[in-house]
Amino acid sequence: MTALWHEKQQMIQGGELTVDAFLDELEQFIAERVNNIDLGTIKSIPSQQSAIKANCPMCGKALFATPKVVGCKVSL
């Protein structure tokens, strides 16, 4: 990957490729990789949620806390 990007950098410096064309290629490359991810193999880990005595300021629903985040049922 790094070698390919280095080659593209050399092409840009040599005037054979524009920065915009490189970014378009990069965006397409990333989009293809993201679209090929098989989400069926991903297992979710049950979160340890505990209710806290406060309501969400956005929607008014009860807030819950996990070890990493505090949010309402809509955001968790």
A tleap script that builds the chain and sets N, CA, C and O, in Angstrom:
source leaprc.protein.ff14SB
mol = sequence {
  NMET THR ALA LEU TRP HIE GLU LYS GLN GLN
  MET ILE GLN GLY GLY GLU LEU THR VAL ASP
  ALA PHE LEU ASP GLU LEU GLU GLN PHE ILE
  ALA GLU ARG VAL ASN ASN ILE ASP LEU GLY
  THR ILE LYS SER ILE PRO SER GLN GLN SER
  ALA ILE LYS ALA ASN CYS PRO MET CYS GLY
  LYS ALA LEU PHE ALA THR PRO LYS VAL VAL
  GLY CYS LYS VAL SER CLEU
}
set mol.1.N position { 0.824 -1.185 0.000 }
set mol.1.CA position { 0.000 0.000 0.000 }
set mol.1.C position { 0.871 1.252 0.000 }
set mol.1.O position { 0.662 2.169 -0.795 }
set mol.2.N position { 1.846 1.277 0.900 }
set mol.2.CA position { 2.726 2.440 0.984 }
set mol.2.C position { 3.496 2.625 -0.310 }
set mol.2.O position { 3.688 3.751 -0.769 }
set mol.3.N position { 3.937 1.525 -0.897 }
set mol.3.CA position { 4.674 1.609 -2.164 }
set mol.3.C position { 3.799 2.178 -3.272 }
set mol.3.O position { 4.266 2.960 -4.099 }
set mol.4.N position { 2.529 1.783 -3.285 }
set mol.4.CA position { 1.615 2.318 -4.299 }
set mol.4.C position { 1.414 3.811 -4.113 }
set mol.4.O position { 1.410 4.567 -5.084 }
set mol.5.N position { 1.247 4.237 -2.867 }
set mol.5.CA position { 1.063 5.658 -2.604 }
set mol.5.C position { 2.326 6.435 -2.955 }
set mol.5.O position { 2.250 7.557 -3.457 }
set mol.6.N position { 3.479 5.844 -2.694 }
set mol.6.CA position { 4.738 6.502 -3.040 }
set mol.6.C position { 4.833 6.665 -4.563 }
set mol.6.O position { 5.267 7.704 -5.059 }
set mol.7.N position { 4.427 5.635 -5.285 }
set mol.7.CA position { 4.430 5.709 -6.748 }
set mol.7.C position { 3.500 6.818 -7.230 }
set mol.7.O position { 3.839 7.576 -8.139 }
set mol.8.N position { 2.329 6.901 -6.613 }
set mol.8.CA position { 1.370 7.958 -6.989 }
set mol.8.C position { 1.952 9.342 -6.666 }
set mol.8.O position { 1.759 10.295 -7.421 }
set mol.9.N position { 2.664 9.439 -5.541 }
set mol.9.CA position { 3.297 10.708 -5.177 }
set mol.9.C position { 4.327 11.114 -6.230 }
set mol.9.O position { 4.421 12.283 -6.604 }
set mol.10.N position { 5.090 10.143 -6.696 }
set mol.10.CA position { 6.075 10.420 -7.738 }
set mol.10.C position { 5.384 10.875 -9.025 }
set mol.10.O position { 5.870 11.773 -9.713 }
set mol.11.N position { 4.256 10.255 -9.343 }
set mol.11.CA position { 3.498 10.655 -10.532 }
set mol.11.C position { 2.959 12.072 -10.399 }
set mol.11.O position { 2.948 12.828 -11.370 }
set mol.12.N position { 2.515 12.431 -9.209 }
set mol.12.CA position { 2.022 13.794 -8.970 }
set mol.12.C position { 3.166 14.782 -9.136 }
set mol.12.O position { 3.013 15.815 -9.787 }
set mol.13.N position { 4.317 14.463 -8.544 }
set mol.13.CA position { 5.471 15.352 -8.652 }
set mol.13.C position { 5.944 15.480 -10.093 }
set mol.13.O position { 6.439 16.533 -10.494 }
set mol.14.N position { 5.796 14.412 -10.873 }
set mol.14.CA position { 6.215 14.444 -12.274 }
set mol.14.C position { 5.178 15.018 -13.206 }
set mol.14.O position { 5.419 15.130 -14.408 }
set mol.15.N position { 4.018 15.385 -12.671 }
set mol.15.CA position { 2.972 15.980 -13.498 }
set mol.15.C position { 2.140 14.962 -14.256 }
set mol.15.O position { 1.331 15.342 -15.102 }
set mol.16.N position { 2.317 13.674 -13.976 }
set mol.16.CA position { 1.570 12.628 -14.660 }
set mol.16.C position { 0.191 12.398 -14.039 }
set mol.16.O position { -0.679 11.789 -14.662 }
set mol.17.N position { -0.008 12.880 -12.824 }
set mol.17.CA position { -1.245 12.666 -12.085 }
set mol.17.C position { -1.532 13.911 -11.265 }
set mol.17.O position { -0.621 14.507 -10.690 }
set mol.18.N position { -2.808 14.305 -11.210 }
set mol.18.CA position { -3.168 15.457 -10.385 }
set mol.18.C position { -3.537 14.984 -8.988 }
set mol.18.O position { -3.886 13.822 -8.782 }
set mol.19.N position { -3.455 15.889 -8.045 }
set mol.19.CA position { -3.838 15.566 -6.668 }
set mol.19.C position { -5.312 15.164 -6.620 }
set mol.19.O position { -5.680 14.218 -5.924 }
set mol.20.N position { -6.148 15.885 -7.361 }
set mol.20.CA position { -7.574 15.565 -7.381 }
set mol.20.C position { -7.830 14.165 -7.919 }
set mol.20.O position { -8.669 13.440 -7.385 }
set mol.21.N position { -7.114 13.777 -8.974 }
set mol.21.CA position { -7.282 12.438 -9.537 }
set mol.21.C position { -6.831 11.387 -8.523 }
set mol.21.O position { -7.478 10.350 -8.374 }
set mol.22.N position { -5.726 11.652 -7.827 }
set mol.22.CA position { -5.255 10.718 -6.800 }
set mol.22.C position { -6.288 10.568 -5.692 }
set mol.22.O position { -6.582 9.453 -5.261 }
set mol.23.N position { -6.836 11.683 -5.231 }
set mol.23.CA position { -7.834 11.629 -4.165 }
set mol.23.C position { -9.085 10.900 -4.621 }
set mol.23.O position { -9.697 10.178 -3.835 }
set mol.24.N position { -9.479 11.076 -5.888 }
set mol.24.CA position { -10.631 10.342 -6.418 }
set mol.24.C position { -10.367 8.840 -6.412 }
set mol.24.O position { -11.234 8.053 -6.033 }
set mol.25.N position { -9.155 8.443 -6.839 }
set mol.25.CA position { -8.780 7.030 -6.832 }
set mol.25.C position { -8.779 6.481 -5.406 }
set mol.25.O position { -9.255 5.373 -5.156 }
set mol.26.N position { -8.245 7.261 -4.485 }
set mol.26.CA position { -8.174 6.836 -3.094 }
set mol.26.C position { -9.572 6.677 -2.501 }
set mol.26.O position { -9.848 5.708 -1.794 }
set mol.27.N position { -10.441 7.624 -2.792 }
set mol.27.CA position { -11.814 7.550 -2.293 }
set mol.27.C position { -12.519 6.311 -2.836 }
set mol.27.O position { -13.231 5.628 -2.101 }
set mol.28.N position { -12.323 6.023 -4.113 }
set mol.28.CA position { -12.935 4.848 -4.723 }
set mol.28.C position { -12.374 3.567 -4.094 }
set mol.28.O position { -13.125 2.632 -3.818 }
set mol.29.N position { -11.062 3.525 -3.871 }
set mol.29.CA position { -10.417 2.372 -3.252 }
set mol.29.C position { -10.998 2.104 -1.867 }
set mol.29.O position { -11.335 0.967 -1.537 }
set mol.30.N position { -11.111 3.158 -1.061 }
set mol.30.CA position { -11.630 3.014 0.299 }
set mol.30.C position { -13.094 2.582 0.270 }
set mol.30.O position { -13.499 1.714 1.043 }
set mol.31.N position { -13.889 3.181 -0.613 }
set mol.31.CA position { -15.312 2.834 -0.716 }
set mol.31.C position { -15.486 1.362 -1.082 }
set mol.31.O position { -16.362 0.689 -0.538 }
set mol.32.N position { -14.659 0.858 -1.998 }
set mol.32.CA position { -14.740 -0.551 -2.374 }
set mol.32.C position { -14.418 -1.456 -1.188 }
set mol.32.O position { -15.089 -2.464 -0.970 }
set mol.33.N position { -13.403 -1.098 -0.437 }
set mol.33.CA position { -13.022 -1.912 0.717 }
set mol.33.C position { -14.124 -1.905 1.779 }
set mol.33.O position { -14.438 -2.946 2.357 }
set mol.34.N position { -14.701 -0.752 2.030 }
set mol.34.CA position { -15.762 -0.639 3.034 }
set mol.34.C position { -16.992 -1.423 2.588 }
set mol.34.O position { -17.630 -2.091 3.401 }
set mol.35.N position { -17.326 -1.344 1.310 }
set mol.35.CA position { -18.507 -2.057 0.809 }
set mol.35.C position { -18.321 -3.566 0.826 }
set mol.35.O position { -19.307 -4.303 0.815 }
set mol.36.N position { -17.088 -4.043 0.854 }
set mol.36.CA position { -16.821 -5.486 0.845 }
set mol.36.C position { -16.706 -6.088 2.242 }
set mol.36.O position { -16.403 -7.274 2.373 }
set mol.37.N position { -16.937 -5.311 3.269 }
set mol.37.CA position { -16.878 -5.831 4.632 }
set mol.37.C position { -18.094 -6.718 4.871 }
set mol.37.O position { -19.226 -6.317 4.601 }
set mol.38.N position { -17.860 -7.909 5.371 }
set mol.38.CA position { -18.935 -8.843 5.676 }
set mol.38.C position { -19.382 -8.619 7.120 }
set mol.38.O position { -18.750 -9.113 8.054 }
set mol.39.N position { -20.458 -7.883 7.296 }
set mol.39.CA position { -20.946 -7.560 8.633 }
set mol.39.C position { -21.582 -8.763 9.318 }
set mol.39.O position { -21.814 -8.732 10.527 }
set mol.40.N position { -21.864 -9.815 8.569 }
set mol.40.CA position { -22.472 -10.999 9.143 }
set mol.40.C position { -21.551 -11.745 10.088 }
set mol.40.O position { -22.013 -12.530 10.916 }
set mol.41.N position { -20.263 -11.509 9.974 }
set mol.41.CA position { -19.308 -12.223 10.824 }
set mol.41.C position { -18.957 -11.455 12.090 }
set mol.41.O position { -18.235 -11.964 12.947 }
set mol.42.N position { -19.457 -10.250 12.210 }
set mol.42.CA position { -19.145 -9.421 13.371 }
set mol.42.C position { -20.102 -9.763 14.506 }
set mol.42.O position { -21.320 -9.745 14.328 }
set mol.43.N position { -19.550 -10.069 15.661 }
set mol.43.CA position { -20.365 -10.373 16.830 }
set mol.43.C position { -20.336 -9.185 17.775 }
set mol.43.O position { -19.277 -8.628 18.064 }
set mol.44.N position { -21.499 -8.813 18.245 }
set mol.44.CA position { -21.545 -7.698 19.186 }
set mol.44.C position { -21.333 -8.228 20.604 }
set mol.44.O position { -21.680 -9.363 20.929 }
set mol.45.N position { -20.771 -7.391 21.404 }
set mol.45.CA position { -20.538 -7.721 22.802 }
set mol.45.C position { -21.617 -7.029 23.625 }
set mol.45.O position { -21.773 -5.812 23.529 }
set mol.46.N position { -22.363 -7.779 24.432 }
set mol.46.CA position { -23.402 -7.134 25.240 }
set mol.46.C position { -22.784 -6.077 26.159 }
set mol.46.O position { -21.787 -6.326 26.837 }
set mol.47.N position { -23.385 -4.920 26.164 }
set mol.47.CA position { -22.848 -3.852 27.009 }
set mol.47.C position { -23.430 -3.950 28.411 }
set mol.47.O position { -24.546 -4.430 28.612 }
set mol.48.N position { -22.662 -3.492 29.351 }
set mol.48.CA position { -23.106 -3.455 30.742 }
set mol.48.C position { -23.724 -2.085 30.980 }
set mol.48.O position { -23.021 -1.115 31.264 }
set mol.49.N position { -25.045 -2.016 30.863 }
set mol.49.CA position { -25.737 -0.751 31.024 }
set mol.49.C position { -26.336 -0.648 32.417 }
set mol.49.O position { -26.842 -1.620 32.978 }
set mol.50.N position { -26.261 0.559 32.953 }
set mol.50.CA position { -26.948 0.820 34.207 }
set mol.50.C position { -27.679 2.150 34.077 }
set mol.50.O position { -27.143 3.123 33.548 }
set mol.51.N position { -28.905 2.171 34.568 }
set mol.51.CA position { -29.715 3.380 34.488 }
set mol.51.C position { -29.171 4.415 35.466 }
set mol.51.O position { -28.729 4.085 36.567 }
set mol.52.N position { -29.215 5.669 35.039 }
set mol.52.CA position { -28.846 6.755 35.948 }
set mol.52.C position { -30.063 7.656 36.110 }
set mol.52.O position { -30.942 7.680 35.249 }
set mol.53.N position { -30.112 8.391 37.205 }
set mol.53.CA position { -31.281 9.211 37.518 }
set mol.53.C position { -31.201 10.555 36.809 }
set mol.53.O position { -31.023 11.605 37.427 }
set mol.54.N position { -31.338 10.483 35.484 }
set mol.54.CA position { -31.345 11.697 34.670 }
set mol.54.C position { -32.001 11.366 33.336 }
set mol.54.O position { -32.034 10.209 32.918 }
set mol.55.N position { -32.516 12.384 32.681 }
set mol.55.CA position { -33.128 12.213 31.370 }
set mol.55.C position { -32.262 12.861 30.299 }
set mol.55.O position { -31.523 13.809 30.563 }
set mol.56.N position { -32.367 12.337 29.105 }
set mol.56.CA position { -31.623 12.868 27.968 }
set mol.56.C position { -32.102 14.283 27.668 }
set mol.56.O position { -33.307 14.503 27.541 }
set mol.57.N position { -31.197 15.243 27.551 }
set mol.57.CA position { -31.617 16.615 27.255 }
set mol.57.C position { -32.163 16.777 25.834 }
set mol.57.O position { -32.836 17.765 25.539 }
set mol.58.N position { -31.877 15.812 24.955 }
set mol.58.CA position { -32.338 15.917 23.569 }
set mol.58.C position { -33.737 15.323 23.373 }
set mol.58.O position { -34.593 15.939 22.738 }
set mol.59.N position { -33.966 14.115 23.926 }
set mol.59.CA position { -35.243 13.446 23.669 }
set mol.59.C position { -36.087 13.238 24.922 }
set mol.59.O position { -37.266 12.898 24.821 }
set mol.60.N position { -35.496 13.439 26.110 }
set mol.60.CA position { -36.238 13.296 27.345 }
set mol.60.C position { -36.322 11.877 27.885 }
set mol.60.O position { -36.907 11.663 28.947 }
set mol.61.N position { -35.750 10.896 27.179 }
set mol.61.CA position { -35.785 9.508 27.657 }
set mol.61.C position { -34.738 9.302 28.738 }
set mol.61.O position { -33.837 10.121 28.918 }
set mol.62.N position { -34.874 8.189 29.454 }
set mol.62.CA position { -33.940 7.872 30.542 }
set mol.62.C position { -32.526 7.686 30.000 }
set mol.62.O position { -32.330 7.181 28.894 }
set mol.63.N position { -31.546 8.104 30.800 }
set mol.63.CA position { -30.144 7.923 30.431 }
set mol.63.C position { -29.597 6.646 31.039 }
set mol.63.O position { -29.995 6.235 32.129 }
set mol.64.N position { -28.669 6.019 30.306 }
set mol.64.CA position { -27.991 4.814 30.756 }
set mol.64.C position { -26.497 5.032 30.640 }
set mol.64.O position { -26.033 5.772 29.773 }
set mol.65.N position { -25.749 4.385 31.514 }
set mol.65.CA position { -24.295 4.505 31.487 }
set mol.65.C position { -23.687 3.142 31.196 }
set mol.65.O position { -24.134 2.127 31.730 }
set mol.66.N position { -22.677 3.123 30.357 }
set mol.66.CA position { -21.858 1.944 30.113 }
set mol.66.C position { -20.450 2.300 30.567 }
set mol.66.O position { -20.201 3.451 30.925 }
set mol.67.N position { -19.535 1.363 30.564 }
set mol.67.CA position { -18.176 1.714 30.977 }
set mol.67.C position { -17.526 2.796 30.101 }
set mol.67.O position { -16.562 3.434 30.525 }
set mol.68.N position { -18.045 3.004 28.885 }
set mol.68.CA position { -17.400 3.959 27.991 }
set mol.68.C position { -18.264 5.156 27.597 }
set mol.68.O position { -17.726 6.143 27.095 }
set mol.69.N position { -19.560 5.108 27.801 }
set mol.69.CA position { -20.413 6.179 27.305 }
set mol.69.C position { -21.677 6.311 28.171 }
set mol.69.O position { -22.116 5.366 28.826 }
set mol.70.N position { -22.232 7.515 28.141 }
set mol.70.CA position { -23.527 7.764 28.758 }
set mol.70.C position { -24.438 8.256 27.648 }
set mol.70.O position { -24.065 9.142 26.879 }
set mol.71.N position { -25.638 7.680 27.563 }
set mol.71.CA position { -26.564 8.102 26.525 }
set mol.71.C position { -27.935 7.535 26.774 }
set mol.71.O position { -28.133 6.740 27.692 }
set mol.72.N position { -28.891 7.948 25.950 }
set mol.72.CA position { -30.245 7.418 26.056 }
set mol.72.C position { -30.349 6.177 25.181 }
set mol.72.O position { -29.411 5.852 24.454 }
set mol.73.N position { -31.455 5.494 25.243 }
set mol.73.CA position { -31.641 4.286 24.432 }
set mol.73.C position { -31.533 4.593 22.941 }
set mol.73.O position { -31.138 3.727 22.160 }
set mol.74.N position { -31.878 5.814 22.537 }
set mol.74.CA position { -31.798 6.191 21.128 }
set mol.74.C position { -30.336 6.248 20.693 }
set mol.74.O position { -30.010 5.812 19.589 }
set mol.75.N position { -29.457 6.773 21.532 }
set mol.75.CA position { -28.046 6.941 21.150 }
set mol.75.C position { -27.194 5.716 21.434 }
set mol.75.O position { -26.137 5.565 20.822 }
set mol.76.N position { -27.614 4.825 22.347 }
set mol.76.CA position { -26.834 3.625 22.649 }
set mol.76.C position { -27.244 2.581 21.677 }
set mol.76.O position { -26.730 1.463 21.717 }
savepdb mol mol.pdb
quit
